[in-house]
């Protein structure tokens, strides 16, 4: 019978524990989350603000080619639910740099953000095109970088079309859904939004209009021009006002009410105010 001993003679070589190579870091859970979901933290981290990124093309019911940079809506929706029910998360910041994608998937994400009881701030960096526009305006307050753009265009589709009149009617109704959502969650009028959507000129009618950062605020589509610093400051201001509101009512984690935050009038809510920000 063989016996194993913890002692070894001086001539025997003991195996040293494996060490990472020089310049190589051990794989951490955060790195796994970065590889799988494109972000370093999940709801439940020590920070009271959850940062979510929506980049590339929004992938819906169909899987896009592997060379496309995509954001899968089946990853985003569970994270929003987890952030909503986590009491440690007091606010969400959503960063957008998207070319658009699946209409219904984008509307689902936008509706989820708009229906959250916790304050949310969106930032458009680079671009918030196509169905990224409803997502950008769905938050409590929205920012856009000065160099960023938002392309507004009619709904379009590709592939086999059976029953042209019926398909056209369906697309028209879907387009009205997008228009109603954007108008109800921003300060832009329906007439101005449709004017940008169907604008003709140097580009074809199907392309739509590319709106820059300053013009997006001018039209009332976004609340203000700014970046990460301004967005975090605004979100912390809303969170602090919400804390005071909850302290007065004595109800922890009560639904957020933009009209009862005590925020200065220069920072209106993107859902209700019709005045341009100061």
N, C-alpha and C positions, 0 to 999 in steps of 0.2 A: 504494500500500500504506500502510495506516495504521500509525503507530508510537505506542506508548504510553510516556509518560515519567513518571518518579517525581517530576519537578520541576514546579512550578506557579508561575505569575506571582503577583505580589502582589495583583492585582485579582481572581484567581479564588478562589472560596470552596471550602474543603476540607470534606468531610463529617466531622463529629466522630463518634467511636464512640458507639453507643447507650448511654445511661445509664439505669439504672432510675429511675422516678419517685420523688419524695420520699415516704418512708414505705413504699416497695415494696421487698421483699427479693428477691434472685434465687432462682430455683427450684433447690433442692439435691436430691441423691439421697434425703436423709432425708425431704424433703417429699413426694417421689414415693412412698416407702415408706409414709408416713403416709396418703396419699390412697388407696393401693391396699390396704394391709393393716391400717391403723389403728394402726400403731406406727412409731416413729422409727428403730429399729435392727434389724438382722438378725444372726443368728449369724455371728460373725467380726468383731465390733466389738472395741474395745480393752478393754472391760469383761469381767471373767471371769464375770459373772452375766448371763444372758439373761432379759429380762423379757417375758412374753407376756400378752396381754389376751384374755379371752373375755367378750364383752359382747353384749347383745341376745339374739336368738333363735338357737340353734344350727341352722344350715341343713344339711339332709341331702341326700338324693337328689333332692328337689324344690326348685325355685327359689321362694323366697317373694316376695310382692309388694314392689315397690321402696320403698314407704314404711316397710317393716319394717327396723329396725336388726338386722343379722345378723352372725354369725360363721360363715364357711364352713369346714367341716371339711377340705376339700381344700387349704385354705391352712395350717391348723394342723398337720396330720400331716407335710408335708414340712419344716416349720420344726423340729419335734421331732426328726426324723431328722438334719437338718443340725446341730442343737445337740448331739445325742448323739455324732456323729462328729467334731466340732470339738474338738481338744485344748485350745484356749484357753478354752473354756466349761467352767467348773468347777461351775456350779450354775444352776438355773432357778427363777424366781419367777413364778407364774401368778396373775394378778389376775382374779377372777370377779365379774361383775355381770350375771347372765343370768337370763332367765325360763324357760329350758329349751329344748326343741325336739325334734329328731329323736332317738329313743331309741338306735338303732344307731349313729348318728354320735357321740352323746355318749359311749356306751360305748367306741367306738373310740378317742376322744381319751383317755378315762380309762385304758384299757388301755395306751395308748402311754406316758402319764406314769408309770404304775405300773411298767412294765417297763424304764424307763431306769436305767442304771447310775450316773448322776450324781445327787447330792442335789437334791431338789425341795421347794419350799415353796409352798403355795397360800394365798391370802387372799380371803375372801368379803367384798366391800364392796357395800353396797346389798342385793343378793340373790343367792342361789345356789339357785334353785328347780328342782324337777322333776328332769330328767336332769343338772342342774348339781350335784346332791348327790354322785353317784359321782365326778365330776371333782374336786370339792372335797376328797374324802377319799382320792384316789388318790396323793397326794404323800407324801414322807417325813415332813413335819410340816405341820399345817394350822392356819390362823388364821381368825378371823371377827371382824368389827367388832361392837362392842356393839350398834349400831343396825341391823345387818344381820339378815336373816331367810332361812330355808330352808324351802320348802314341800315336804312329803312327801305324795305322793298315789299312788293306784294308776295303772297304765298305762291310757291311754285312746286312742281312735282316732276318726277321722272318715271319712266317705265311705261308699261302697257296701260292704256286707258280704255275702259269698256263703258259705253254709254256716256257720250260726251256731255250732253245737257245735265245729266244727273251728277257727274263728276264735277262739272263747273259749279253747280249749285252747292255741292258739299264744300268745295274749296272756298267759295264766297262766304259761306257760313263760318268756316274755320277762320277766315281772315277777319271777320267781324268779331270773333272771340278775342283775337289778338288786339284789335283796335280798342275794344271796350276795356280790356284789362289795362292796357297802357294808359288810356285816358283817365281811368278811375284811380290809378296809382301814381299819377304825376300831375303837373300843372299845365300840360300841353292840351290844347283844345282838339276836338275830333277833326275839325276842318283843317287845322294846321298839320296834324299828323297825317291825314289822308293826302294833303297837298304834297308833303314830303315823300309819301309812299308812291304816288303816281306821277311825280314830277317828270316832265320831259325836257329835253334840252340836248346837252352834249352827249349824254348817255342814253341807252335804250330805256324804254319804259319799264322793262322787267328788272333792270339793275337797281332802280330806286335812287336814293340820295344818301351820300356820305356826309354825316354831320360831325363837325369837330367839337372839341371840348367846350370852348367858349360859346359856340352856337347852340350846343345842347342845353346849356344853362339859359341862354337867351330865349330859346323856344319854350322853356319850361319842362323839358324832358328830364333833365337832371337838376339836383338842388344846388350844387356848387362845384367849382373847379378846385381840385386838391388831390393830395396823395395820402400816404400811409399816416403821416403825422396828424394831419387834419382829421382823418377818419377816426383814428384812435381817440383823439381829443373829444370829438363829437360823441362817440360811443360811450366814453367814460362819463361825459356830462349827462347823457340820457340815463345811464345806469345809476349815477348818484342821485338824480332827480327821482328815479323809480324807487331807490332805497328810502328816500325821505317820504315818498308817497306811501310805501308799505309800512313805514314806521308810524305814520299818522293813522292809518286805517287799522294797523295791528294785524294785517293779513299777510303772512310771508308768501313771497313769490306770486303776488296777485297779478292778473293780466295787465300788461302795459297800456296806459292810456295817454296818447300823445297830447291831448288837450289839458292834462292835469299834471304836467311835468314841471312847470315853472321855468322852462327853458326860455331865454330871451327871445323876443319877437324876431330877431334877426336870423333865427334858425327854425324855419317852419317845418311842419311835417310834410313829407312828400305826398301823403295820401289826401290831405284836406286843404292845405294852403294853396291859394291861387296867386300869391304875391311872390315876386322874385326875391331871393335871399339877398341880404345886405352885403 
